[in-house]
Amino acid sequence: MENYFLPKSLNRIVVPPLKCQGIKTKLVNFIATNVKWRGEGRWIEPFLGSGVVLFNINPKRALVSDTNKYIINFYRDIQDSKIDEKIVKDYLSEMGAKLLKSGEDFYYAIREQFNRNSDNDDSLKILFLNRCCYNGIMRFNSQGKFNVPFGHKPERFRRAYVTKIVNQVSRIRQIIQDRDWKFQVCDWRLTRGC
C-alpha cells in the first residue's frame, strides 16, 4: 500500500482564535478523510477563512490566501512572532476591563478606530472585535469597514475566556513555527489568481 499524507482521521480538532461565517470545524475531519494526497508539493488553499482546515491538515508546505487582509495579517503576525500568547493575554485582559466598564460605547469606539486606521495593532483589534461583536461574525461593508454590531456581553473577556483564546493562539503558533507556509491577501474577484 502506498504511503499517503491524506486521508487521515483527526482525533482532536484544532479550533483557531478567529471566528468566521462558514467555519469548517465540523467538516474538517470529513475533508481530511476524503482527500487523497501524498503530501508532496504544496497545499494550496485559496479561501483560508478561519484557517481551520489548514491548521488541522497541517501540511509541511502551504500557500494560502483570502480576500480578508485582517485574517491574513493576523496569521502572518503570529508566524512572524509579532503576536504571541503574552501579547494576546495582556491586550484582551486590558480591553476586556475597559469593555466591562464602558460596555457598547467602548466597543463602538474601538470599531470606529479600527475602521479609521490601519495601524500596527490591527491584528489584535480584529481579534477583540471578532470575539465581542454579535455572534462572532466577521463582516465588512462595501467600503471595507467592519460593521458588525456589539454582541451585548460586556463581561465577555473573563479570565477563562481570555485563557481559551490564548490557548488557541498558542496552538496555532506551535503549528506555524515549523512550517513553510505563505499567507497572502488576494482579491479573487479582480484577478485570475494571485
Secondary structure as the mmCIF struct_conf table of DSSP 4:
data_model
#
loop_
_struct_conf.conf_type_id
_struct_conf.id
_struct_conf.beg_label_comp_id
_struct_conf.beg_label_asym_id
_struct_conf.beg_label_seq_id
_struct_conf.end_label_comp_id
_struct_conf.end_label_asym_id
_struct_conf.end_label_seq_id
BEND BEND1 PHE A 5 PHE A 5
STRN STRN1 LEU A 6 LEU A 6
BEND BEND2 PRO A 7 PRO A 7
BEND BEND3 ASN A 11 ARG A 12
HELX_LH_PP_P HELX_LH_PP_P1 ILE A 13 PRO A 16
BEND BEND4 PRO A 17 LEU A 18
TURN_TY1_P TURN_TY1_P1 GLN A 21 GLY A 22
TURN_TY1_P TURN_TY1_P2 THR A 25 LEU A 27
HELX_RH_AL_P HELX_RH_AL_P1 VAL A 28 ASN A 34
STRN STRN2 TRP A 37 TRP A 37
BEND BEND5 GLY A 39 GLY A 39
BEND BEND6 GLY A 41 GLY A 41
STRN STRN3 TRP A 43 GLU A 45
BEND BEND7 PRO A 46 PRO A 46
TURN_TY1_P TURN_TY1_P3 GLY A 49 SER A 50
BEND BEND8 GLY A 51 GLY A 51
HELX_RH_AL_P HELX_RH_AL_P2 VAL A 52 ILE A 57
BEND BEND9 LYS A 60 LYS A 60
STRN STRN4 ARG A 61 ASP A 66
BEND BEND10 THR A 67 THR A 67
HELX_RH_AL_P HELX_RH_AL_P3 LYS A 69 GLN A 79
TURN_TY1_P TURN_TY1_P4 ASP A 80 SER A 81
BEND BEND11 LYS A 82 ILE A 83
HELX_RH_AL_P HELX_RH_AL_P4 GLU A 85 SER A 102
TURN_TY1_P TURN_TY1_P5 GLY A 103 GLY A 103
HELX_RH_AL_P HELX_RH_AL_P5 GLU A 104 ARG A 116
TURN_TY1_P TURN_TY1_P6 ASN A 120 ASP A 121
HELX_RH_AL_P HELX_RH_AL_P6 ASP A 122 CYS A 132
STRN STRN5 CYS A 133 CYS A 133
HELX_RH_3T_P HELX_RH_3T_P1 TYR A 134 GLY A 136
STRN STRN6 PHE A 140 PHE A 140
TURN_TY1_P TURN_TY1_P7 SER A 142 GLN A 143
BEND BEND12 GLY A 144 GLY A 144
STRN STRN7 PHE A 146 PHE A 146
HELX_LH_PP_P HELX_LH_PP_P2 VAL A 148 PRO A 149
STRN STRN8 PHE A 150 PHE A 150
BEND BEND13 HIS A 152 HIS A 152
TURN_TY1_P TURN_TY1_P8 PRO A 154 PHE A 157
HELX_RH_AL_P HELX_RH_AL_P7 ARG A 159 GLN A 177
TURN_TY1_P TURN_TY1_P9 ASP A 178 ASP A 178
STRN STRN9 ASP A 180 VAL A 185
TURN_TY1_P TURN_TY1_P10 TRP A 188 LEU A 190
BEND BEND14 THR A 191 ARG A 192
#
